[in-house]
């Protein structure tokens, strides 16, 4: 996809994380291999924004984005990366014969997905990652309804902010600091949002698959709630981990790292301690694993770095000329 010409001389990259409880923004300056944090700002919601998966208060998001824009002094030349809500992005793995180029692969994947989901191809956007070579391709397909993309973009328009350059999948928003550190062996990464927990597999630095269990952090009100919740969640995550290991024939490989993060960061230590009892390899809090200061919003910073390091690899939505 084609980038706008407005960004080509900019060294400033912005990550914006629209979460279930707050909006985080991080602006960095990146030159070559050197990055410097220019500004950080967070806007907690003052009213309930989500009821389960349903968005019930758009104005909180719009006002929060406007405040982020003012605080970070975002302008049209900044390269912006953000992520659409996890529940709006569908993941599928497909097997395809080798093809000449990515456009052919996308169209073939889209055709197969349309058949599977019984949805018009004109109503969805599909992005693919290629996981295999040789006699065939293993394809990770990410599917979003165009109406959800347009709705998400409208939040920025109504906040007087530029349309994001990259709109990513919400469950990937923490991945871009991980990739340098999961280059060897088998690693798992678990991200808990308010309603679900997403479990990803990395093998030798390559994303392999994602799955999820129900149950998130929405109902946590105190330490007792957290203790009971994370005991159950850790058990569910362990069960899913074993299923994925069996599904992908990985039983002969040791888990090198198991990294976790929650949108309710205040309870994260409780989850880490519960997971350590599950024999899942070396269990790490995301902040410790990536050596990030806890006052820096992890999702927003990760996406700002995605913009700086990978802005040629647009996923789901790239701003077009």
Residue pairs with C-beta under 8 A, 6 or more apart in sequence:
1 314
1 318
1 320
2 318
2 320
2 321
3 165
3 311
3 314
3 318
3 319
3 321
4 165
4 319
4 320
4 321
5 321
6 76
6 77
7 77
7 78
7 79
7 165
7 311
9 77
10 77
10 78
10 79
11 29
11 30
11 31
12 27
12 28
12 29
12 30
12 38
12 77
12 78
12 79
13 27
13 28
13 29
13 30
13 78
13 79
13 80
13 81
13 304
13 305
13 307
13 308
13 311
14 25
14 26
14 27
14 28
14 72
14 74
14 78
14 79
14 80
14 81
14 304
14 307
15 24
15 25
15 26
15 28
15 80
15 81
15 82
15 299
15 300
15 301
15 302
15 303
15 304
15 305
15 306
15 307
16 23
16 24
16 25
16 65
16 68
16 80
16 81
16 82
16 164
16 300
16 303
17 23
17 24
17 25
17 82
17 83
17 173
17 297
17 299
17 300
17 303
18 61
18 64
18 65
18 82
18 83
18 85
18 155
19 193
19 263
19 299
20 49
20 50
20 193
20 194
20 218
20 263
21 44
21 45
21 194
21 263
21 264
22 42
22 43
22 44
22 45
22 64
23 42
23 43
23 45
23 61
23 64
23 65
23 68
24 40
24 41
24 42
24 68
24 297
24 299
24 300
25 39
25 40
25 41
25 42
25 68
25 71
25 72
25 74
25 297
25 300
26 37
26 39
26 40
26 72
26 296
26 297
26 300
26 301
26 303
26 304
27 37
27 38
27 39
27 40
27 72
27 73
27 74
27 78
27 304
28 35
28 36
28 37
28 38
28 301
28 304
28 305
28 308
29 35
29 36
29 38
30 36
30 305
30 308
30 309
35 305
35 308
37 296
37 301
38 72
39 71
39 72
39 73
40 295
40 296
40 297
40 300
41 67
41 68
41 71
41 72
42 297
43 63
43 64
43 67
43 68
45 57
45 60
45 64
46 60
47 57
47 60
48 56
48 57
49 55
49 56
49 57
49 60
49 61
50 56
50 194
52 195
52 218
53 87
53 195
55 61
58 155
61 155
62 155
62 158
62 159
63 159
65 155
65 156
65 159
65 161
66 159
66 160
66 161
68 74
68 161
69 159
69 160
69 161
74 80
74 161
74 162
75 162
76 162
78 162
79 165
79 307
79 308
79 311
80 161
80 162
80 163
80 164
80 165
80 166
80 307
81 164
81 165
81 166
81 168
81 303
81 304
81 306
81 307
81 311
82 164
82 166
82 167
82 168
82 303
83 167
83 168
83 169
83 170
83 172
83 173
83 299
83 303
84 144
84 148
84 149
84 152
84 167
84 168
84 169
84 170
84 316
85 152
85 170
86 169
86 170
86 171
86 193
86 196
86 198
87 170
87 195
87 196
88 144
88 145
88 148
88 152
88 170
89 142
89 143
89 144
89 169
89 170
89 171
89 316
90 117
90 142
90 143
90 144
91 140
91 141
91 142
91 143
91 169
91 210
92 113
92 116
92 140
92 141
92 143
93 138
93 139
93 140
93 141
93 209
94 109
94 112
94 113
94 138
94 139
94 141
95 136
95 137
95 138
95 139
96 105
96 108
96 109
96 112
96 136
96 137
96 139
97 136
97 137
98 133
98 134
98 135
98 136
98 137
99 105
99 108
99 137
102 128
102 130
105 128
105 130
105 137
105 139
106 126
106 127
106 128
109 126
109 128
109 139
109 141
110 121
110 124
110 126
111 121
113 119
113 124
113 126
113 141
113 143
114 120
114 121
114 124
117 143
122 146
123 145
123 146
123 147
124 143
124 144
124 145
124 146
125 143
125 144
125 145
125 146
125 149
125 316
125 317
126 141
126 142
126 143
127 141
127 142
127 315
127 316
128 139
128 140
128 141
128 142
129 139
129 140
129 142
129 207
130 137
130 138
130 139
131 137
131 138
131 139
131 140
131 206
131 207
131 208
132 138
140 207
140 209
142 169
142 315
142 316
144 316
149 167
149 316
149 317
152 167
153 163
153 164
153 167
153 317
156 162
156 163
156 164
157 163
163 319
164 317
164 319
165 307
165 311
165 314
165 318
165 319
166 303
166 306
166 307
166 311
166 314
166 315
166 316
166 317
166 318
167 315
167 316
167 317
168 303
168 306
168 315
168 316
169 315
169 316
170 193
171 191
171 193
171 198
171 200
171 210
171 212
172 315
173 299
173 302
173 303
174 189
174 191
174 261
174 286
174 298
174 299
174 302
175 189
175 200
175 207
175 302
176 302
176 303
176 305
176 306
176 309
176 310
177 290
177 292
177 298
177 301
177 302
177 305
178 187
178 189
178 202
178 259
178 289
178 290
179 202
179 205
181 257
181 289
181 290
182 189
182 202
182 205
182 256
182 257
183 204
183 205
184 204
184 205
184 256
185 203
185 204
185 253
185 254
185 255
185 256
185 257
186 201
186 202
186 203
186 250
186 253
186 254
186 255
186 256
187 201
187 202
187 203
187 255
187 256
187 257
187 258
187 259
188 199
188 200
188 201
188 202
188 241
188 255
188 257
188 258
188 259
188 280
188 281
189 199
189 200
189 202
189 258
189 259
189 260
190 197
190 198
190 199
190 200
190 237
190 258
190 259
190 260
190 261
191 197
191 198
191 200
191 260
191 261
191 262
192 198
192 216
192 217
192 233
192 260
192 261
192 262
192 263
192 264
192 271
193 216
193 217
193 263
194 216
194 217
194 218
194 263
195 214
195 215
195 216
195 218
196 212
196 213
196 214
196 215
196 216
197 212
197 213
197 215
197 216
197 233
197 236
197 237
198 210
198 211
198 212
199 210
199 211
199 212
199 213
199 237
199 240
199 241
199 244
200 207
200 208
200 209
200 210
201 207
201 208
201 209
201 210
201 244
201 248
201 250
202 208
203 250
203 253
208 248
209 244
209 247
209 248
211 240
211 243
211 244
212 240
213 233
213 236
213 237
213 240
215 229
215 232
215 233
215 236
216 263
217 229
217 262
217 263
217 264
217 267
219 225
219 229
220 226
220 229
220 264
220 267
223 267
223 270
226 264
226 267
226 270
227 270
229 267
230 267
230 270
230 271
230 274
231 274
233 271
233 274
234 271
234 274
234 275
234 277
234 278
235 278
237 275
237 278
238 275
238 278
238 279
238 280
241 255
241 258
241 280
244 250
245 251
245 253
254 281
255 280
255 281
255 282
256 281
256 282
257 281
257 282
257 284
257 289
258 275
258 280
258 281
258 282
258 283
258 284
259 283
259 284
259 285
259 286
259 289
260 268
260 271
260 272
260 275
260 283
260 284
260 285
260 286
261 268
261 285
261 286
261 287
261 298
262 268
262 271
265 294
268 285
268 286
269 285
272 283
272 284
272 285
275 283
276 283
286 292
286 298
287 293
287 294
287 298
290 298
292 298
292 301
